[in-house]
């Protein structure tokens, strides 16, 4: 039972660390208006047979191919603030420091 809980904790840590990293990358790109080397978030956003709940308006090609809520720096900042305040093991400084390695790993 302890091994199962340890594995769940590791998975949760990885999930939230990756989520914060993706949000930070997207925020940086939105704020700097980099369109050439856009790194798309790992969350699916195109409408498809697998994702019929995504509105047709969000089916866009190119760097804008992301959900509406991820097109606004203010909304991303709000999501990051909530994430850092509610997931206590996340450290913004460590996330920012690890972004180059995260991008390289992708």
N, C-alpha and C positions, 0 to 999 in steps of 0.2 A: 504494500500500500504506500509506503514512504517513497519507493522508487517512482511510482505513478505520479504522486504529488510533485516530486522533484522534476519530473519530465514536463508536467503541466506548467510549473513555474518557469522553466527554461523556455517553453514555447510562448508563454505570455510575455516574457522579457523580450524575446526576439521579435514578436509581433509588434509590440508597442515601440520598441526601438526603431524598427523598420518604418512604422507609420510616421513617427516623429521625423525621421530622416527624409522620407518622401515629402512631407509637408514643408520642411525647411528648404529642400531643394526647389520645390515649386514656388515658394515664397520668394526666394532669392531670384529666380528666373522672372517672376512677375515684376518684381521691383526693379530689376535691371533691364527689362524688356529684351532679353535675349531670345531671339526667334530661330537662329540658325542651328544651334545645337541643343534643342529642347529635349529634355529627358522626360518621357511620359511616365506618369504615375502607374504603379502596378495594379491599381484598382480598375476593373473594366468599366468603360464608359460608353462604348458604342452600343447602339440598339442592335440586337441580334436575336436569334432564336433562343439563345441562352440567357439573354438579358432583355426580355420584352418590356420590362417595367421602366426602362429608360426612355424618356420622351424623345420624339423625333427631332425636336429643336436642339437636343444635345448631341445629335449625330453630325459631327463636323469633322472635316479633314484637317490635318496639320496640327500646329501647336495649340490651337484652340480645341483640340479633341480631348476635352476634359469636362467633367460635370460642371454645371453652372456655378455651384458653390465654390469651386476651386479656381474660378476666374478672377476673384476679388482678393487682393492682398489683405484687406481688412477682415474678411471672413476667414482666411487662412490663419491670420494672427490670432483671431478669436479661438479657432480650433486648437491651435498650438498652446495658447494660454490655458485652456480647459484641460488639455492633455497633460501639460506639465504640472498643473495644480492637483489633478485627480489621480494620476499614476505616479505615486511617490518615489518609485525607484528610478524614474527618468530624470536625468540631469541635462539641462539645456547645453551647458558648456561641453559636456562629453559628447552629446549628439553632434554639435557643430564641429568639434574637433575630429570626430570620426567620419564626417561627410566625404572627404576624399577617398578614404578606404571603402566606404559604402558604394560610392559611384564606380570605383574600380572593380568591385566585386560583382556589380550588376553586369 
